[in-house]
Amino acid sequence: MKSKKYKVLTSIILIGIFVFLAYINTITENELSNVHMSLPVSTMENEKTITNDLNPVLEYKLVNSKKDKEQGYVVETYREFEIYKDKNGTIYKTIPTENYNYLKYNISEDVNN
């Protein structure tokens, strides 16, 4: 009789824990969905005053492509750049960041139609 009580009590405690964890997860997801990220932009005193009026645009550019025919894949390396443009689209400054993305895909010589 005692083992049945322990099983019921254990089940109730586990259900309570799961409900509590679900509640915490819901709160965390709601907080994360409202997160906005701002990028700090460093300005040096020697820079032109025109760059102070510009906002950086982050863009990835292809910097390297490596083809390995023996393994049958290509690896492309993309680097993130801060690009400073004015309202007319004139680029005043491009600064590389330390962020990289890699794209690896298989190549095949045989094409079946």
CORVEN-V848216 format. One record per backbone hydrogen bond with DSSP energy under -0.5 kcal/mol. CO is the residue of the C=O (numbers start at 1). NH is the residue of the N-H. E is the energy in kcal/mol with one decimal. If there is no record, write none. Layout:
co = {CO CO}
nh = {NH NH}
e = {E E}
This chain:
co = {1 2 3 4 5 6 7 8 9 10 11 12 13 14 15 16 17 18 19 20 21 22 23 24 25 26 27 28 29 30 31 32 38 40 44 48 49 49 50 51 55 57 59 61 64 66 66 67 68 68 72 73 74 74 75 76 76 77 77 78 79 80 81 81 82 82 83 83 84 84 85 86 90 90 93 95 99 101 102 103 105 109 110 111}
nh = {5 6 7 8 9 10 11 12 13 14 15 16 17 18 19 20 21 22 23 24 25 26 27 28 29 30 31 32 33 34 34 35 40 42 47 51 52 53 53 54 85 83 81 79 77 68 75 69 72 73 107 68 76 105 66 78 103 63 64 101 61 97 59 83 84 95 57 85 92 93 55 89 86 92 84 82 80 78 104 76 74 111 112 113}
e = {-1.5 -2.3 -2.0 -2.1 -2.8 -2.8 -2.2 -2.4 -2.2 -2.5 -2.4 -2.3 -2.3 -2.5 -2.4 -2.3 -2.7 -2.3 -2.0 -2.3 -2.4 -2.0 -2.0 -2.3 -2.4 -2.0 -2.1 -2.4 -1.8 -0.6 -0.7 -1.3 -0.6 -0.5 -1.1 -0.9 -0.7 -0.5 -0.9 -0.9 -0.8 -2.7 -2.9 -2.6 -3.2 -0.5 -2.8 -0.6 -1.8 -1.7 -2.0 -2.6 -0.5 -2.2 -3.0 -0.5 -2.6 -3.0 -1.5 -2.5 -2.5 -2.8 -2.2 -0.6 -0.5 -2.8 -2.4 -0.6 -2.9 -1.1 -0.5 -1.4 -1.6 -0.5 -3.0 -3.4 -2.5 -3.1 -0.5 -3.1 -2.7 -0.6 -0.6 -0.6}
